[in-house]
Amino acid sequence: MKKILLAIALLSASLYANLAQADWEWYAADAQGGHYYYDKSTAVNRYDRGLVKSLWTKTTHEDGTYDITRQEINCTNRQWRPVQITSYMPNARVYATEGPVEMEWRWIPPDSIILGLSKKLCR
C-alpha cells in the first residue's frame, strides 16, 4: 500500500512539474469570462480508429479558479473526449479531480469551443 501511495505522489509531482512548465497557447474565450488554452508541448498523435490528438488544456475562470484537462480529439471522425480533469482554487490547490477515465467519444458540436481547438490541431 505504501508503494502505491508513493507511486501516486511521485506521478502527481511529475505531472505538476510538467504542467508548470507548459507552453500554454490561447485559443478561445466564452461569454462567461472563461479563457481556453492548450499546451503545444504535450500534443501527441496516436491512432485509434483514426488520427487522435492527445493533449492537455487549461480553462481559466473569472473567479480565479481553473481546470486542467487531458483531452483527446479524433481528427478523422470529428469526435472528442475528456480523459482526466483536475480543478484548482486560485491558490493552485486542487479542489476536485476526475479520472483518468475512458469516456465515450462525443461528436464535436458546431460553433463550439472544442471545434475551434480541433480546427487548430487537425490541419
C-alpha positions as CSV (number, residue, x, y, z in Angstrom):
1,M,0.0,0.0,0.0
2,K,2.8,2.4,0.8
3,K,4.4,1.7,-2.5
4,I,1.2,2.6,-4.3
5,L,0.8,5.8,-2.4
6,L,4.4,6.7,-3.1
7,A,4.0,6.0,-6.8
8,I,0.8,8.2,-6.9
9,A,2.7,11.0,-5.1
10,L,5.6,10.8,-7.5
11,L,3.4,10.7,-10.5
12,S,1.4,13.7,-9.3
13,A,4.6,15.7,-8.6
14,S,5.9,14.9,-12.0
15,L,2.6,15.9,-13.7
16,Y,2.6,19.2,-11.7
17,A,6.2,20.0,-12.7
18,N,5.5,19.3,-16.3
19,L,2.3,21.4,-16.4
20,A,4.1,24.2,-14.5
21,Q,6.4,24.5,-17.5
22,A,3.7,24.1,-20.0
23,D,3.6,26.2,-23.2
24,W,0.0,27.4,-22.9
25,E,-1.4,28.9,-26.1
26,W,-4.7,30.8,-26.0
27,Y,-7.4,29.5,-28.4
28,A,-10.8,30.8,-27.3
29,A,-12.9,32.7,-24.7
30,D,-16.5,32.4,-23.7
31,A,-19.3,34.8,-22.7
32,Q,-18.8,33.9,-19.0
33,G,-15.2,35.2,-18.9
34,G,-13.6,31.8,-19.4
35,H,-10.3,31.6,-21.4
36,Y,-9.1,28.4,-23.0
37,Y,-5.6,27.3,-23.6
38,Y,-3.8,24.2,-24.9
39,D,-0.3,23.1,-24.2
40,K,1.5,22.8,-27.5
41,S,4.4,20.8,-25.9
42,T,2.1,17.9,-24.8
43,A,0.1,17.4,-28.1
44,V,0.9,14.0,-29.4
45,N,-0.5,11.9,-32.2
46,R,-1.8,8.4,-31.8
47,Y,-4.1,6.2,-33.8
48,D,-7.4,4.7,-32.5
49,R,-10.0,4.4,-35.3
50,G,-8.3,7.4,-36.9
51,L,-5.8,10.1,-36.1
52,V,-6.2,11.1,-32.4
53,K,-4.6,14.2,-30.9
54,S,-4.0,13.7,-27.1
55,L,-3.1,16.9,-25.2
56,W,-3.6,19.0,-22.0
57,T,-5.9,22.0,-22.0
58,K,-6.4,24.7,-19.4
59,T,-9.6,26.7,-18.7
60,T,-9.4,29.8,-16.5
61,H,-12.5,31.3,-14.9
62,E,-13.3,34.9,-13.8
63,D,-13.2,33.9,-10.1
64,G,-9.6,32.8,-10.4
65,T,-10.3,29.0,-10.4
66,Y,-9.0,26.9,-13.3
67,D,-9.3,23.4,-14.8
68,I,-6.5,21.3,-16.3
69,T,-7.9,18.7,-18.6
70,R,-6.4,15.8,-20.6
71,Q,-8.4,15.6,-23.8
72,E,-8.4,13.6,-26.9
73,I,-9.6,14.8,-30.3
74,N,-10.3,12.2,-33.1
75,C,-9.4,14.3,-36.2
76,T,-10.6,11.6,-38.6
77,N,-14.1,11.1,-37.1
78,R,-14.5,14.7,-35.7
79,Q,-15.1,13.5,-32.1
80,W,-13.5,14.3,-28.7
81,R,-13.5,13.1,-25.1
82,P,-12.1,14.3,-21.8
83,V,-9.8,11.8,-20.2
84,Q,-8.8,13.5,-16.9
85,I,-10.0,16.7,-15.3
86,T,-8.5,18.5,-12.3
87,S,-10.0,21.7,-10.9
88,Y,-7.9,24.2,-8.9
89,M,-8.6,27.0,-6.5
90,P,-7.0,30.4,-7.2
91,N,-4.1,29.5,-4.9
92,A,-3.4,26.4,-7.0
93,R,-4.8,23.9,-4.5
94,V,-6.8,21.0,-6.0
95,Y,-10.5,21.0,-5.1
96,A,-11.8,18.4,-7.5
97,T,-10.4,15.7,-9.7
98,E,-11.9,13.1,-12.0
99,G,-10.1,10.4,-14.0
100,P,-8.3,9.1,-15.7
101,V,-11.3,7.5,-17.3
102,E,-12.1,6.2,-20.7
103,M,-15.2,8.2,-21.6
104,E,-17.2,7.6,-24.7
105,W,-16.3,9.6,-27.8
106,R,-18.6,12.6,-28.3
107,W,-19.4,14.4,-31.6
108,I,-17.8,17.8,-31.8
109,P,-20.7,20.3,-31.8
110,P,-20.8,23.1,-34.5
111,D,-19.8,26.6,-33.2
112,S,-18.2,25.1,-30.0
113,I,-15.0,25.9,-28.2
114,I,-13.8,22.4,-28.9
115,L,-14.5,22.8,-32.6
116,G,-12.1,25.8,-32.6
117,L,-9.4,23.7,-31.0
118,S,-9.9,20.7,-33.3
119,K,-9.6,23.0,-36.4
120,K,-6.3,24.3,-35.0
121,L,-4.9,20.9,-34.3
122,C,-6.3,18.7,-37.1
123,R,-5.0,20.7,-40.1
